[in-house]
């Protein structure tokens, strides 16, 4: 079931105003999009093993719904927050795996279902997260652009709408941030 941006925005407004049934309808409308985004993002951070996209999306939903009430503006805002949450799920998982590796443990961490992320990619994911945090300290908007585009799969126009800037600004921020992150990750600079 694929919903239009208008349908999702309307349902998010109803959910914000207390209609719990709207939440179920939003979940149905966005779930396949989020799984598709998760599958694409996981393809960038894995090699031989998989972190199940459905598990990532399910954990993101749990975190989205378990926290404070968000005043959703529209579909793009929802996906921007979902992108942020998926980033945190991936990083939390990588940190836990890294700690387990240092302890010499091979235990699997469960996120709703079987989850395995290639050990040789854990440090890369943590490095990306640290670099994004460093970028956020210098220019928070550029960091948000990366988070929304890379982790959330938002298009340029959607990202611009959420951030309240022009699409050209998003394109410039995206280009700068990618180059900055690439240089950071290659050099390993702090």
C-alpha positions in Angstrom: 0.0 0.0 0.0 1.6 3.2 -1.1 0.2 6.5 0.0 0.6 9.9 -1.5 2.5 12.7 0.4 -0.9 14.4 1.0 -2.4 11.2 2.5 0.6 10.6 4.8 0.7 14.3 5.8 -3.1 14.2 6.6 -2.7 11.0 8.7 0.3 12.4 10.6 -1.8 15.4 11.5 -4.6 13.2 12.7 -2.1 11.1 14.7 -0.6 14.3 16.2 -4.2 15.3 17.3 -4.7 12.0 19.1 -6.2 9.7 16.5 -4.4 6.4 17.3 -6.0 4.7 14.3 -4.2 7.1 12.1 -0.9 5.7 13.4 -1.8 2.3 12.0 -2.7 3.7 8.6 0.6 5.7 8.5 2.5 2.6 9.4 0.9 0.7 6.5 1.6 3.6 4.1 5.2 4.2 5.0 6.5 0.7 5.9 7.4 -0.5 2.5 9.1 2.9 1.7 11.1 2.6 4.9 12.1 -1.0 4.2 13.3 0.0 0.7 15.3 2.9 2.2 16.8 0.6 4.9 17.7 -2.0 2.2 19.5 0.7 0.2 21.3 2.1 3.2 22.4 -1.3 4.5 23.8 -2.1 1.1 26.2 0.8 1.7 27.4 -0.4 5.1 27.6 -4.2 4.7 29.5 -6.8 2.7 29.0 -10.4 3.4 26.4 -10.3 6.2 23.1 -8.6 6.5 21.3 -6.4 9.0 17.8 -7.2 8.1 16.1 -4.1 6.7 12.8 -5.1 8.3 14.5 -5.4 11.7 16.0 -1.9 11.2 12.6 -0.4 10.3 10.8 -2.2 13.1 13.4 -0.9 15.7 13.1 2.6 14.2 9.3 2.4 14.6 9.6 1.3 18.2 11.9 4.3 18.9 9.7 6.7 16.9 6.6 5.6 18.8 8.2 5.0 22.2 9.6 8.5 22.7 8.0 11.9 23.1 5.2 13.0 20.8 6.6 14.6 17.7 4.6 17.5 16.0 4.8 16.0 12.5 4.6 18.6 9.8 4.3 16.4 6.8 5.6 13.2 5.1 9.1 14.7 4.5 9.4 15.6 8.2 8.4 12.1 9.2 11.0 10.6 6.9 13.7 13.0 8.1 13.1 12.0 11.7 12.9 8.3 10.6 16.3 8.8 8.9 17.8 10.1 12.1 16.4 7.3 14.1 17.6 4.6 11.6 21.1 6.2 11.9 21.0 5.9 15.6 19.8 2.3 15.5 22.7 1.4 13.1 25.2 3.2 15.2 24.0 1.7 18.5 24.1 -1.7 17.0 27.6 -1.2 15.7 28.8 0.1 19.0 27.4 -2.9 20.8 29.0 -5.3 18.3 32.3 -3.4 18.7 32.1 -3.8 22.5 31.2 -7.5 22.2 34.2 -7.9 19.8 36.6 -6.3 22.3 35.2 -8.6 25.0 35.8 -11.6 22.8 32.2 -12.4 22.6 30.4 -13.6 19.5 27.0 -12.9 20.8 24.4 -11.5 18.4 22.4 -8.5 19.4 18.7 -8.8 18.5 16.8 -6.0 16.9 13.4 -7.6 16.4 14.9 -10.5 14.4 18.3 -11.9 13.4 20.8 -9.1 12.9 24.3 -9.5 11.6 26.5 -6.7 10.4 29.9 -7.5 8.9 32.6 -6.9 11.6 34.8 -5.2 9.0 32.1 -2.6 8.4 31.3 -1.8 12.0 34.2 0.6 12.4 33.4 2.3 9.1 29.8 2.9 10.3 31.1 4.3 13.6 33.6 6.5 11.7 30.8 7.9 9.6 28.7 8.6 12.7 31.7 10.4 14.4 32.4 12.4 11.2 28.7 13.4 11.0 28.8 14.5 14.6 32.0 16.6 13.8 30.3 18.1 10.8 27.2 18.9 12.9 29.5 20.9 15.3 30.7 23.0 12.4 27.6 23.2 10.2 24.5 21.4 11.6 22.5 21.9 8.4 25.0 20.1 6.2 25.0 17.2 8.7 21.2 17.1 8.5 21.3 17.0 4.7 23.5 14.0 4.8 21.4 12.3 7.4 18.2 12.9 5.4 19.6 12.0 2.0 21.9 9.1 3.1 20.0 7.5 5.9 16.5 8.6 5.1 16.5 8.5 1.3 14.8 11.9 1.0 15.0 13.6 -2.3 16.5 17.1 -2.7 13.1 18.8 -2.7 11.9 16.9 0.4 15.1 17.7 2.2 14.8 21.4 1.2 11.2 21.5 2.4 12.1 20.0 5.8 15.0 22.4 6.3 13.2 25.4 4.9 15.9 26.1 2.2 16.0 26.0 -1.5 16.8 22.8 -3.4 20.0 24.5 -4.7 21.1 25.0 -1.2 20.5 21.3 -0.4 22.5 20.4 -3.5 25.4 22.6 -2.5 25.3 21.3 1.1 25.2 17.7 -0.1 28.2 18.2 -2.4 30.2 19.9 0.3 29.3 17.5 3.0 30.1 14.4 0.9 33.5 15.9 0.0 34.1 16.9 3.6 33.2 13.5 4.9 35.2 11.7 2.3 38.3 13.7 3.2 37.6 13.1 6.9 37.2 9.4 6.5 40.2 9.0 4.3 42.5 11.0 6.6 41.1 9.7 9.8 41.5 13.3 11.2 39.9 14.3 14.4 
